[in-house]
Amino acid sequence: MKSTECSHCCRTRYPILLLHGMGFHDRHPIHYYWGRIPRLLRMHGATVYLSGQDGNAITADNAQALVSVIEQILKETKAEKVNIIAHSKGGLEARYLVSTLGMGHCIASVTTLSTPHHGSRTIDWLLPRFAPIIKAGCGVFDSFRRLMGDRKPYTYRVICELTSAHMRKFNKENPDDPRVFYRSYAFVMKNPFSDMIMAVPNAVVYLFEGENDGLLTPANAKWTNFRGVYRSVARRGISHPDVTDYRRLPFRLYQPKRPKTLSDITVLYLAMVRELRLKGL
């Protein structure tokens, strides 16, 4: 789909709520998390909201904070439900909202992008061997997160939540709600040089688990209605930050001919929201 198509093709029945992942806010002026995506969706008729939850709070705390966000959106729009599109850890918060917090009646869909639904075997290996170092580093980072606006940063506990054992427990406690439409997507980098910001983690995760987006393998991001592994038409692939358009640029100017390859990450968002519209969501 081209961004020049009709101005109402993303006008969904319910508003869109974008949930950001770990390590950032979605409204900070230095780093606008979602790049060109909110503006482009609005240009095509969507009603889009940002979530504003902490960057490094645990899943339960962030999900609880999101309850009032959703209630406010429903009040403003007079809608009965919202559609959630979530990146990374935001997908876990969306699922916790639906299942543990019982918000399934007001959430029409949950779309997860590079979400660690099954944890990380890399973290499984690293955490017990380097726990003191990791914990000390997380404490320093928590101080930085407070300066950036986090109310309850707890980076070490967040990392512990991303172990395979914790996610098995999480998945058992947070099953899908039949009232909610779920989708999941995965992405991969071509090699560590695809994105220098993610070069080291990509290489480390590749050593333990194989191809990944710099943090997660496709197997770990796979959930209900898995839509496959996406790559860019360029050789560099799609990194974890690329999924939210942090570069604010297309990968290439021409459209790909191969399936599940993208010239621009915004093309995928337009297609995802258009599908929600076609489903009456």
Disulfide bonds with the S-S distance in Angstrom:
none
